[in-house]
Structures are given as C-alpha cells and as structure tokens.
C-alpha cells in the first residue's frame, strides 16, 4: 500500500502577527519521520509532503496525489490548525473519495470524538501512533486495532485505548531520508547552524501543570537508553543535520542519564551544536550537568519559569519555587551557557501585581533571552476543563487559539484582556529594550559574531510595535 504523510501548510502563520515570528524554527516533523520509519519496516511505500515548504500547497498536494496515488493519507496537527486540517481533508475527498485519511496529533488525542464527528476523517489515532499505524499497515481489522475511532457504514466506532509503548528503544530510527533537508532554514536567532533536526530522547512528563495536556504521552516518563540516544544523534548527523534541538519535556529528569548522554557525546567526539530549547525544569539541574552540557556542544538551555509569583506557581501546580528558579539561572550564568526563560501572562491566579513580579524576576535572574506568551487553555488540559465548566471559555473556534494573540478565547477570573496584553507588551519592552539587556547582548554578539543577525531580526520586529 502507499502512504502519504502530510503536514498542514499554515503552521508558521499562527505566529505571524507577533514579534516571536522572527525566531520560529522550521524543522522537519519528528512525528512524521517516526511514523514513516514504522511503515517502511512493514514494507509499505511512503512519501512525506511538508506543505509548510510550499508556495502553492493545494496545487502541490494535488500533484503529489496524482503522481503518487496514495491509498492512505496521514495528517497530524495541533489545536490552532484544526480548521486548516479540515480544509485539507475536504480538498482531498473532492480529489479522490477512495483515499483513506488517518488523523493524529495532540488535538485529536484531546478531542477524538468531536474531531471525527466534525471532519471527514476515516480513522483518528488517539495517543501514540507508531504501533497503531503498524497494525493498519498489517491490514488488521479496524475493530481489532486499539487506540482508534473509525467510520463504518456511516457510524463512528470507538475502540479500546492503546497502552503506551514501554520500551521506546525498540522504535525504528526516524526516516529522515524522506525529507529534503536543504529546504529547512531556521532563523539564525534560534540556531547556530542549519539544517536543524528535532531529537526525542524520552516521552512523557510526570508533573501536573494545569495548562499542559497529557493526552498523548500521559503522566509517565519513558526514556531511551544512553546508547540509543547517541545512535540517534549519529544517524541524524549522517542524514545531514548540523544542529539538534531536543524535544523532550523532561530531558534531565534522570539527572545521571542526562550526564551520561553528554559523556558519550564527548567520548565519541561527535561534532555538532545542540540546545535544550523545549525547556527543562529548574529543579532538575546542577552545576555538573551544565558543565557537561557545554562541553558536549550544548550552547543553550531553556527553563520553564512561568511566573515570578510563588502563589501563582502553586495554583498552576508547577512544583517549583523562586529559590530554585534563581539558582538555575545563577548556575547557567556561572558556567557560561545561554539561558532562555519561558514565562506566561494571564495564568490562573495572576493579577497585575503578580505579572509585574514575573517581569521583576527576569530582571533579577538575567536570562540570555527572556520570553513570554499569553496563557492558552488548550483542550485536554485540566485548566481547559475547569474553565469550560465555569463558562470562562468564550469560543471553540480553534483557529483563534494563539499564544501571542490579543484576541482572547477565554475570560480570565481576575484580569481583563487589555490588562493581560498590556503586561505581555510590558514584558518585552522592559526586558528586551533595557540598557542592561542591550549592552549584554551587544557584548555577546561581538564575541560570537552575531551582531548583524540580532540587528536584522530586531528591525523585523519593529512592525509589531514595542
């Protein structure tokens, strides 16, 4: 059988009206590479079409369907891209009703029944997709495949949930050869070398932050062995990647494993730049790890801070304290590794005073790059369920769900939309335009040779206002 795996074309556009748009990375999808690898193991014919790269996505999709003649098309997407995915499905069905469409991703895992009811998907995959797609490729009867909903004679059938893959070392190496890596260009402000590749070394998060969905990987931490992680890295370097970004929610949860990964990279003399850009917890880091990371080629770490107010951290169930936050940045600055701080405005319990505390904390800990977004209660999160019951969710028009938009999709219990967006802008203005930050950034840029890039990207942000 022939399988065409596609992404939605508008992925980058959900950031296009914010300052963050100048730094959005463009990486091939690890999820599509993982699924393709399983299909290739099952001797299926596979093609990946990344519509983010296309100037005329519908035309390119039509051409690809015409030349490849797929039996199945797989599509993955997040909540803001639900409408875009729906439009693609309608277009595909008009071209050829016989093509079976399989949908997956975090939005599907959160709202599986609503999704298949609203859109003409033939099969939706809930949770991890590798073993599910394997059984579809093996032509197993649909009513025997766990973790799916499917259409049967106009009816929607729901199967039993699928168990998590316990040994993720057994997953095949991602099929990076199906991507044209020369087309993937991440802005220089977000990387040092192109092309950049995504690496998954573990799955799942054991913590229960109220704004985070656990619908796909659940609250269970599963890790690849040190040996498998380094083999993944070697395979990625052979494929042509020059830099690697870690996707994990919890890379350093097992602190000793994280250190051993660094040791093995050093021992094998693997030469590449990498970063922990998806963020690690401030309470799962020490000076030894930071030194090993730097020696192994990791130049940047992101920390999930969220708020500078202790009471808000408790309300969101973050499980960290202000002293831990301060210590993590102190150690990063001491070791000389770049730090990114992830914060949010409009969290549950937030007030104007607590949002100002977040800004003040950033001024104190001095990350290399402070970042903030506006809280977004996504489907599948405890926060969405709570606020939906209270009538605080104003719309389920999913294309309006953006972390950097002033268009509100909920009513905050304590704050007006204007107050949240005012402090969002205040965060960027006071931190990024402060004399102290600018001076440090210029000194850093002179040392690294990146002054031109920073100036270029700063000029591109002016149209969004400061």
VEXKOL-852039 format. One record per residue (C-alpha): residue number from 1; residue in one letter; y, z, x. Coordinates in nm, 2 decimals. Each point is the difference from the previous one (the first is absolute). Layout:
N
- NUM, A, Y, Z, X
...
***
This chain:
466
- 1, X, 0.00, 0.00, 0.00
- 2, X, 0.36, -0.05, 0.10
- 3, X, 0.25, 0.29, 0.00
- 4, X, 0.38, -0.04, 0.04
- 5, X, 0.18, 0.33, 0.07
- 6, X, 0.37, -0.01, -0.07
- 7, X, 0.31, 0.23, 0.02
- 8, X, 0.30, -0.01, -0.23
- 9, X, 0.30, -0.20, 0.14
- 10, X, 0.27, 0.25, -0.09
- 11, X, -0.11, 0.29, 0.21
- 12, X, 0.31, 0.00, 0.23
- 13, X, 0.23, -0.05, -0.30
- 14, X, -0.04, 0.36, -0.13
- 15, X, 0.21, 0.11, 0.30
- 16, X, 0.25, -0.30, 0.01
- 17, X, 0.29, 0.18, -0.16
- 18, X, 0.00, 0.30, 0.23
- 19, X, 0.09, 0.07, 0.36
- 20, X, -0.36, 0.05, 0.08
- 21, X, -0.07, -0.37, -0.05
- 22, X, 0.11, -0.08, 0.36
- 23, X, -0.29, 0.21, 0.13
- 24, X, -0.29, -0.08, -0.24
- 25, X, -0.31, -0.10, 0.21
- 26, X, -0.20, -0.30, -0.07
- 27, X, -0.37, 0.07, 0.08
- 28, X, -0.32, -0.17, -0.12
- 29, X, -0.17, 0.21, -0.26
- 30, X, -0.27, 0.22, 0.13
- 31, X, -0.15, 0.02, -0.35
- 32, X, -0.05, -0.38, -0.02
- 33, X, -0.14, -0.01, 0.36
- 34, X, -0.25, 0.28, -0.09
- 35, X, -0.12, -0.17, -0.32
- 36, X, -0.03, -0.34, 0.17
- 37, X, -0.22, 0.16, 0.27
- 38, X, -0.24, 0.13, -0.26
- 39, X, -0.02, -0.34, -0.17
- 40, X, -0.07, -0.17, 0.33
- 41, X, -0.28, 0.24, 0.06
- 42, X, -0.14, -0.11, -0.33
- 43, X, 0.02, -0.36, 0.11
- 44, X, 0.27, -0.09, -0.25
- 45, X, 0.28, -0.26, 0.07
- 46, X, 0.33, 0.18, 0.03
- 47, X, 0.37, -0.10, 0.03
- 48, X, 0.31, 0.22, 0.01
- 49, X, 0.33, -0.12, -0.14
- 50, X, 0.30, 0.23, 0.07
- 51, X, 0.26, -0.12, -0.25
- 52, X, 0.27, 0.21, 0.17
- 53, X, 0.01, -0.26, 0.27
- 54, X, 0.05, -0.29, -0.24
- 55, X, 0.33, -0.16, -0.09
- 56, X, -0.15, -0.15, -0.31
- 57, X, -0.28, 0.24, -0.09
- 58, X, -0.12, -0.15, -0.33
- 59, X, -0.02, -0.35, 0.15
- 60, X, -0.19, 0.13, 0.30
- 61, X, -0.24, 0.20, -0.22
- 62, X, -0.06, -0.31, -0.21
- 63, X, -0.07, -0.21, 0.31
- 64, X, -0.24, 0.27, 0.13
- 65, X, -0.19, 0.02, -0.32
- 66, X, -0.02, -0.38, -0.02
- 67, X, -0.14, -0.03, 0.36
- 68, X, -0.21, 0.31, 0.02
- 69, X, -0.13, 0.02, -0.36
- 70, X, -0.06, 0.37, 0.00
- 71, X, -0.25, 0.16, -0.24
- 72, X, 0.18, 0.34, 0.03
- 73, X, 0.36, 0.09, 0.08
- 74, X, 0.06, 0.36, 0.11
- 75, X, 0.35, 0.15, -0.03
- 76, X, 0.14, 0.33, 0.12
- 77, X, 0.34, 0.15, -0.09
- 78, X, 0.21, 0.32, -0.03
- 79, X, 0.18, 0.12, -0.31
- 80, X, 0.33, -0.18, 0.05
- 81, X, -0.19, -0.33, 0.03
- 82, X, -0.20, 0.03, -0.33
- 83, X, 0.21, -0.26, -0.18
- 84, X, -0.02, -0.24, 0.30
- 85, X, -0.38, 0.04, 0.00
- 86, X, -0.01, -0.06, -0.38
- 87, X, 0.20, -0.32, 0.04
- 88, X, -0.23, -0.13, 0.27
- 89, X, -0.31, 0.07, -0.22
- 90, X, 0.16, -0.20, -0.29
- 91, X, 0.07, -0.28, 0.24
- 92, X, -0.35, 0.00, 0.14
- 93, X, -0.16, 0.00, -0.34
- 94, X, 0.21, -0.30, -0.10
- 95, X, -0.12, -0.19, 0.30
- 96, X, -0.37, 0.09, -0.04
- 97, X, -0.14, 0.24, -0.26
- 98, X, -0.34, 0.01, 0.17
- 99, X, 0.13, 0.19, 0.30
- 100, X, -0.09, 0.36, -0.02
- 101, X, 0.29, 0.23, 0.10
- 102, X, -0.07, 0.34, 0.17
- 103, X, 0.29, 0.25, 0.03
- 104, X, 0.03, 0.31, 0.20
- 105, X, 0.24, 0.23, 0.18
- 106, X, 0.18, 0.33, -0.07
- 107, X, 0.15, -0.10, -0.33
- 108, X, -0.33, -0.12, -0.14
- 109, X, -0.17, 0.32, 0.12
- 110, X, 0.26, 0.21, -0.18
- 111, X, 0.02, -0.21, -0.33
- 112, X, -0.32, -0.20, -0.01
- 113, X, -0.05, -0.02, -0.37
- 114, X, 0.37, -0.07, -0.08
- 115, X, 0.00, -0.27, 0.27
- 116, X, -0.30, -0.20, -0.12
- 117, X, 0.12, 0.04, -0.36
- 118, X, 0.34, -0.15, 0.09
- 119, X, -0.10, -0.27, 0.24
- 120, X, -0.28, -0.25, -0.01
- 121, X, -0.19, 0.14, 0.30
- 122, X, -0.37, -0.07, -0.02
- 123, X, -0.10, 0.30, 0.21
- 124, X, 0.21, 0.30, 0.12
- 125, X, -0.12, 0.21, 0.29
- 126, X, 0.08, 0.37, -0.01
- 127, X, 0.02, 0.18, 0.34
- 128, X, -0.15, -0.14, 0.32
- 129, X, -0.09, -0.36, -0.03
- 130, X, -0.24, -0.08, 0.29
- 131, X, -0.33, 0.09, -0.16
- 132, X, 0.11, -0.12, -0.34
- 133, X, 0.09, -0.35, 0.13
- 134, X, -0.33, 0.00, 0.20
- 135, X, -0.20, 0.05, -0.32
- 136, X, 0.20, -0.27, -0.18
- 137, X, -0.08, -0.23, 0.28
- 138, X, -0.37, 0.09, -0.02
- 139, X, 0.02, -0.12, -0.36
- 140, X, -0.09, 0.34, -0.14
- 141, X, 0.03, 0.03, -0.38
- 142, X, 0.35, 0.12, -0.08
- 143, X, -0.13, 0.28, -0.23
- 144, X, -0.18, 0.14, 0.31
- 145, X, 0.30, 0.01, 0.23
- 146, X, 0.17, 0.33, 0.03
- 147, X, 0.38, 0.03, 0.02
- 148, X, 0.10, -0.30, -0.21
- 149, X, 0.13, -0.09, -0.34
- 150, X, -0.08, -0.36, -0.12
- 151, X, 0.02, -0.23, -0.29
- 152, X, -0.31, -0.09, -0.20
- 153, X, 0.03, -0.23, -0.30
- 154, X, 0.36, 0.12, -0.06
- 155, X, -0.09, 0.37, 0.03
- 156, X, 0.11, 0.22, 0.29
- 157, X, -0.29, 0.19, 0.16
- 158, X, 0.05, 0.31, 0.22
- 159, X, -0.26, 0.09, 0.26
- 160, X, -0.07, 0.33, 0.17
- 161, X, 0.23, 0.09, 0.30
- 162, X, -0.11, -0.09, 0.35
- 163, X, -0.06, 0.26, 0.26
- 164, X, 0.22, 0.00, 0.31
- 165, X, -0.14, -0.17, 0.32
- 166, X, -0.10, 0.30, 0.21
- 167, X, -0.05, -0.17, 0.33
- 168, X, 0.29, -0.24, 0.05
- 169, X, -0.13, -0.08, 0.35
- 170, X, -0.25, -0.23, -0.19
- 171, X, 0.28, -0.22, -0.13
- 172, X, 0.01, -0.34, 0.17
- 173, X, 0.28, -0.09, 0.24
- 174, X, 0.30, -0.15, -0.20
- 175, X, 0.00, -0.38, -0.02
- 176, X, 0.33, -0.05, 0.19
- 177, X, -0.09, -0.35, 0.10
- 178, X, 0.07, -0.11, -0.36
- 179, X, 0.37, 0.06, 0.05
- 180, X, 0.25, -0.22, 0.19
- 181, X, 0.15, 0.28, 0.20
- 182, X, 0.28, -0.22, 0.13
- 183, X, 0.16, 0.02, -0.34
- 184, X, 0.04, 0.38, -0.01
- 185, X, 0.33, 0.11, 0.14
- 186, X, 0.11, 0.37, -0.03
- 187, X, 0.37, 0.07, 0.06
- 188, X, 0.06, 0.12, 0.35
- 189, X, 0.15, 0.33, -0.13
- 190, X, -0.35, 0.09, -0.13
- 191, X, -0.21, -0.11, 0.29
- 192, X, 0.01, -0.09, 0.37
- 193, X, -0.24, -0.30, 0.00
- 194, X, -0.12, -0.26, -0.25
- 195, X, -0.24, -0.05, -0.17
- 196, X, -0.06, 0.35, -0.13
- 197, X, -0.33, 0.10, -0.14
- 198, X, -0.10, 0.28, -0.24
- 199, X, -0.28, 0.23, 0.10
- 200, X, -0.19, 0.25, -0.22
- 201, X, -0.17, 0.28, 0.19
- 202, X, -0.06, 0.23, -0.30
- 203, X, 0.02, 0.01, -0.37
- 204, X, 0.11, 0.26, -0.25
- 205, X, 0.23, 0.30, 0.01
- 206, X, -0.10, 0.36, -0.09
- 207, X, 0.35, 0.11, -0.10
- 208, X, 0.14, -0.01, -0.35
- 209, X, 0.37, -0.11, 0.02
- 210, X, 0.11, -0.06, -0.36
- 211, X, 0.15, -0.34, 0.07
- 212, X, -0.31, -0.15, 0.17
- 213, X, -0.29, -0.18, -0.17
- 214, X, -0.36, 0.08, 0.09
- 215, X, -0.15, -0.26, -0.23
- 216, X, -0.15, -0.22, 0.27
- 217, X, -0.12, 0.23, 0.28
- 218, X, 0.01, 0.33, -0.19
- 219, X, 0.07, 0.34, 0.18
- 220, X, -0.28, -0.04, 0.25
- 221, X, 0.06, -0.07, 0.37
- 222, X, -0.24, -0.25, 0.16
- 223, X, 0.05, -0.12, 0.36
- 224, X, -0.13, -0.27, 0.23
- 225, X, -0.15, 0.12, 0.32
- 226, X, 0.20, -0.03, 0.32
- 227, X, -0.23, -0.27, 0.12
- 228, X, 0.04, -0.21, -0.32
- 229, X, 0.38, 0.04, 0.01
- 230, X, 0.03, -0.13, 0.35
- 231, X, -0.23, -0.29, -0.08
- 232, X, 0.23, -0.08, -0.29
- 233, X, 0.29, 0.00, 0.24
- 234, X, -0.18, -0.23, 0.25
- 235, X, -0.09, -0.24, -0.28
- 236, X, 0.36, -0.01, -0.12
- 237, X, 0.13, -0.07, 0.35
- 238, X, -0.25, -0.28, 0.04
- 239, X, 0.11, -0.14, -0.34
- 240, X, 0.36, -0.03, 0.14
- 241, X, 0.18, 0.31, -0.11
- 242, X, 0.26, 0.14, 0.25
- 243, X, 0.08, 0.32, -0.18
- 244, X, -0.19, 0.22, -0.24
- 245, X, 0.13, 0.22, -0.29
- 246, X, -0.22, 0.28, -0.12
- 247, X, -0.05, 0.00, -0.38
- 248, X, -0.16, 0.34, -0.03
- 249, X, 0.14, 0.28, -0.22
- 250, X, -0.15, 0.26, 0.23
- 251, X, -0.05, -0.14, 0.35
- 252, X, 0.03, 0.34, 0.17
- 253, X, -0.18, 0.21, -0.26
- 254, X, -0.28, 0.03, 0.25
- 255, X, 0.22, 0.08, 0.30
- 256, X, -0.27, -0.02, 0.26
- 257, X, -0.11, -0.34, -0.13
- 258, X, 0.35, -0.13, 0.02
- 259, X, 0.02, 0.11, 0.36
- 260, X, -0.33, -0.15, 0.09
- 261, X, 0.11, -0.34, -0.15
- 262, X, 0.30, 0.02, 0.24
- 263, X, -0.23, 0.09, 0.29
- 264, X, -0.23, -0.29, -0.07
- 265, X, 0.29, -0.25, -0.03
- 266, X, 0.12, 0.13, 0.34
- 267, X, -0.35, -0.01, 0.16
- 268, X, -0.05, -0.36, -0.11
- 269, X, 0.34, -0.10, 0.12
- 270, X, 0.09, -0.17, -0.33
- 271, X, 0.35, -0.14, 0.03
- 272, X, 0.18, -0.01, -0.33
- 273, X, 0.29, 0.17, -0.18
- 274, X, -0.07, 0.20, -0.32
- 275, X, 0.15, 0.24, -0.24
- 276, X, -0.09, 0.26, -0.27
- 277, X, 0.25, -0.16, -0.24
- 278, X, -0.18, 0.12, -0.31
- 279, X, 0.07, 0.36, 0.09
- 280, X, -0.18, 0.31, 0.11
- 281, X, 0.04, 0.36, -0.11
- 282, X, 0.23, 0.22, 0.19
- 283, X, -0.26, 0.27, 0.00
- 284, X, -0.27, -0.22, 0.16
- 285, X, 0.17, -0.07, 0.34
- 286, X, 0.03, 0.18, 0.33
- 287, X, 0.16, -0.08, 0.34
- 288, X, -0.33, -0.11, 0.15
- 289, X, -0.06, -0.26, -0.27
- 290, X, 0.35, -0.14, 0.03
- 291, X, -0.04, -0.03, 0.38
- 292, X, -0.33, -0.18, -0.04
- 293, X, 0.14, -0.23, -0.27
- 294, X, 0.28, -0.10, 0.22
- 295, X, -0.23, -0.06, 0.30
- 296, X, -0.22, -0.21, -0.22
- 297, X, 0.28, -0.23, -0.10
- 298, X, 0.12, 0.15, -0.33
- 299, X, 0.38, -0.01, 0.01
- 300, X, 0.09, 0.12, -0.36
- 301, X, -0.12, 0.26, -0.24
- 302, X, 0.11, 0.05, -0.36
- 303, X, -0.01, 0.35, -0.16
- 304, X, -0.01, 0.07, -0.37
- 305, X, 0.29, 0.24, -0.05
- 306, X, 0.10, -0.08, -0.36
- 307, X, 0.25, 0.29, -0.04
- 308, X, 0.21, 0.25, 0.19
- 309, X, -0.03, 0.26, -0.27
- 310, X, -0.29, 0.24, 0.02
- 311, X, -0.03, 0.05, -0.38
- 312, X, -0.01, -0.37, -0.06
- 313, X, -0.28, -0.03, 0.26
- 314, X, -0.20, 0.25, -0.20
- 315, X, 0.07, -0.17, -0.33
- 316, X, -0.13, -0.33, 0.13
- 317, X, -0.31, 0.17, 0.15
- 318, X, 0.07, -0.14, 0.34
- 319, X, -0.16, 0.29, 0.18
- 320, X, 0.25, 0.01, 0.30
- 321, X, 0.29, 0.22, 0.09
- 322, X, 0.34, -0.05, 0.16
- 323, X, -0.10, 0.17, 0.33
- 324, X, -0.29, -0.25, 0.03
- 325, X, 0.23, -0.29, -0.06
- 326, X, 0.24, 0.12, 0.26
- 327, X, -0.28, 0.06, 0.26
- 328, X, -0.15, -0.35, -0.05
- 329, X, 0.34, -0.18, 0.07
- 330, X, 0.07, 0.24, 0.29
- 331, X, -0.33, -0.09, 0.16
- 332, X, 0.05, -0.38, -0.06
- 333, X, 0.35, 0.02, 0.16
- 334, X, -0.14, 0.20, 0.29
- 335, X, -0.28, -0.24, 0.07
- 336, X, 0.23, -0.30, -0.04
- 337, X, -0.18, -0.18, -0.28
- 338, X, 0.20, -0.16, -0.28
- 339, X, -0.01, 0.18, -0.33
- 340, X, 0.06, -0.12, -0.36
- 341, X, 0.07, 0.24, -0.28
- 342, X, -0.11, -0.09, -0.35
- 343, X, 0.21, 0.17, -0.27
- 344, X, 0.05, -0.04, -0.37
- 345, X, 0.29, 0.06, -0.24
- 346, X, -0.06, 0.11, -0.36
- 347, X, -0.31, 0.20, 0.06
- 348, X, -0.12, 0.25, -0.27
- 349, X, 0.21, 0.31, 0.04
- 350, X, 0.27, -0.19, 0.18
- 351, X, 0.37, 0.08, -0.05
- 352, X, 0.31, -0.12, 0.17
- 353, X, -0.02, 0.30, 0.23
- 354, X, -0.36, -0.07, 0.09
- 355, X, 0.06, -0.37, 0.07
- 356, X, 0.29, 0.11, 0.23
- 357, X, -0.24, 0.23, 0.18
- 358, X, -0.22, -0.30, 0.07
- 359, X, 0.29, -0.18, 0.16
- 360, X, 0.10, 0.31, 0.20
- 361, X, -0.36, 0.05, 0.12
- 362, X, 0.00, -0.36, 0.13
- 363, X, 0.32, 0.06, 0.19
- 364, X, -0.17, 0.31, 0.15
- 365, X, -0.34, -0.15, 0.11
- 366, X, 0.15, -0.33, 0.11
- 367, X, -0.28, -0.25, -0.06
- 368, X, 0.03, -0.34, 0.17
- 369, X, 0.01, -0.16, -0.34
- 370, X, 0.07, 0.20, -0.32
- 371, X, -0.11, -0.17, -0.32
- 372, X, 0.02, 0.08, -0.37
- 373, X, -0.11, -0.15, -0.32
- 374, X, 0.04, 0.09, -0.37
- 375, X, -0.28, 0.19, -0.16
- 376, X, -0.23, -0.24, -0.19
- 377, X, -0.26, 0.16, -0.23
- 378, X, -0.28, -0.26, 0.02
- 379, X, -0.29, -0.03, -0.25
- 380, X, -0.30, 0.21, 0.11
- 381, X, 0.21, 0.28, 0.16
- 382, X, 0.02, 0.35, -0.15
- 383, X, 0.37, -0.04, -0.02
- 384, X, -0.02, -0.31, -0.22
- 385, X, -0.25, 0.16, -0.23
- 386, X, 0.22, 0.32, -0.03
- 387, X, 0.33, -0.18, -0.06
- 388, X, -0.17, -0.26, -0.24
- 389, X, -0.12, 0.29, -0.22
- 390, X, 0.35, 0.15, 0.01
- 391, X, 0.16, -0.33, -0.11
- 392, X, 0.18, -0.03, 0.34
- 393, X, -0.15, -0.35, 0.08
- 394, X, 0.25, -0.24, -0.15
- 395, X, -0.18, -0.33, 0.05
- 396, X, -0.33, -0.15, 0.10
- 397, X, 0.15, -0.32, 0.10
- 398, X, -0.17, 0.01, 0.34
- 399, X, 0.22, -0.26, 0.17
- 400, X, 0.29, 0.26, -0.02
- 401, X, -0.20, 0.25, 0.21
- 402, X, 0.17, -0.01, 0.34
- 403, X, 0.05, 0.27, 0.26
- 404, X, 0.35, -0.13, 0.09
- 405, X, 0.15, -0.10, -0.34
- 406, X, 0.28, 0.17, -0.20
- 407, X, -0.18, -0.12, -0.31
- 408, X, -0.17, 0.31, -0.13
- 409, X, -0.34, 0.00, -0.16
- 410, X, 0.00, 0.37, -0.08
- 411, X, 0.23, 0.28, -0.10
- 412, X, 0.03, 0.28, 0.26
- 413, X, -0.01, 0.35, -0.15
- 414, X, 0.29, 0.12, 0.22
- 415, X, 0.20, -0.30, 0.12
- 416, X, 0.17, -0.31, -0.14
- 417, X, -0.09, -0.34, 0.13
- 418, X, 0.35, -0.02, 0.16
- 419, X, -0.05, 0.33, 0.18
- 420, X, -0.33, -0.11, 0.15
- 421, X, 0.13, -0.34, 0.11
- 422, X, 0.32, 0.16, 0.14
- 423, X, -0.20, 0.23, 0.23
- 424, X, -0.23, -0.29, 0.09
- 425, X, 0.30, -0.20, 0.13
- 426, X, 0.15, 0.32, 0.15
- 427, X, -0.32, 0.05, 0.20
- 428, X, 0.02, -0.35, 0.16
- 429, X, 0.38, 0.02, 0.05
- 430, X, 0.02, 0.35, 0.16
- 431, X, -0.31, -0.04, 0.22
- 432, X, 0.01, -0.37, 0.11
- 433, X, 0.38, -0.02, 0.04
- 434, X, 0.05, 0.34, 0.17
- 435, X, 0.15, -0.02, 0.35
- 436, X, -0.29, 0.20, 0.14
- 437, X, -0.26, -0.23, -0.14
- 438, X, 0.18, -0.32, 0.10
- 439, X, 0.05, 0.13, 0.36
- 440, X, -0.36, 0.10, 0.04
- 441, X, -0.11, -0.33, -0.15
- 442, X, 0.22, -0.20, 0.24
- 443, X, -0.13, 0.19, 0.30
- 444, X, -0.36, -0.06, -0.12
- 445, X, 0.07, -0.37, -0.06
- 446, X, 0.15, -0.05, 0.35
- 447, X, -0.31, 0.17, 0.15
- 448, X, -0.24, -0.21, -0.21
- 449, X, 0.19, -0.32, -0.01
- 450, X, 0.03, 0.01, -0.38
- 451, X, 0.37, 0.02, -0.04
- 452, X, 0.03, -0.36, -0.13
- 453, X, -0.28, 0.05, -0.26
- 454, X, 0.15, 0.32, -0.14
- 455, X, 0.35, -0.16, -0.02
- 456, X, -0.15, -0.30, -0.18
- 457, X, -0.19, 0.21, -0.25
- 458, X, 0.29, 0.23, -0.06
- 459, X, 0.22, -0.30, -0.09
- 460, X, -0.26, -0.12, -0.24
- 461, X, 0.02, 0.33, -0.19
- 462, X, 0.38, -0.02, -0.06
- 463, X, -0.04, -0.21, -0.31
- 464, X, -0.18, 0.29, -0.17
- 465, X, 0.29, 0.24, 0.07
- 466, X, 0.01, 0.33, 0.18
***
